[in-house]
Amino acid sequence: MKEILLATSNQNKVQEFSKILEPFMIKVLSLKDLSDQSEVRENGQSFKENAFLKANYYYKRYQMPVIADDSGIQIAYFNDYPDILSARFMDHLDYPRRNRLILDIMKDIKDRRAFFIAHLTFLKNGERFDYEGVVEGEIASGVKGDHGFGYDPIFYLPNIKKTMAELSEDEKNHVSHRALALKEFVHDIQENHIL
Ligand code: ITT
């Protein structure tokens, strides 16, 4: 088993990474496993910049292979907002209330296009590798499903005819933005032995 540190305080991300990487004999250590509660300031201008800020902070601290995920939702009608601010957008509200609010604002809106994006930055032995996964979907007409986290219950996948939250954990881990980015990472590990 090879070990990587996942630089996140989001336990849902830890769960998804662990499940996806386990079959490839990669053990995902989390900040929780290291009892590390430090907060990294995400003041970058893009998913890529923020992923690097998070990965680099812990890479310097622990000198081991580190991967970070910066991700979010872009809503076309909101000019791609909340984008890199997805975690901070309306964060005085819990996700069910945030999702309701988005649905209320978009009640009569025809353009429902939305994107989930995950950018991964992996650092090892002074080298940097970047991966990105994008999933196109639509803002659903109602809240549906109780798997996943965050905006999953309002992110509708027209091809599958379900929201991301209606997918089982396994199904989400095949089609999500995070899964697509991790697929490239696994490919690099297998083909180019980067881990
Ligand atoms: P870390 O920075 O510690 O990794 P975080 O949750 O703050 O945790 P981000 O800054 O990358 O992570 O923000 C990601 C937000 O985007 C997340 O909190 C959700 O609101 C949303 N998001 C990302 N991936 C998602 C997914 O698979 N399903 C639903 N919402 C997602």
Boltz pocket constraint, residues with backbone or C-beta under 6 A from the ligand:
constraints:
  - pocket:
      binder: B
      contacts: [[A, 7], [A, 8], [A, 9], [A, 10], [A, 13], [A, 42], [A, 69], [A, 70], [A, 71], [A, 72], [A, 73], [A, 83], [A, 84], [A, 86], [A, 87], [A, 117], [A, 148], [A, 149], [A, 150], [A, 151], [A, 152], [A, 176], [A, 178]]
      max_distance: 6.0
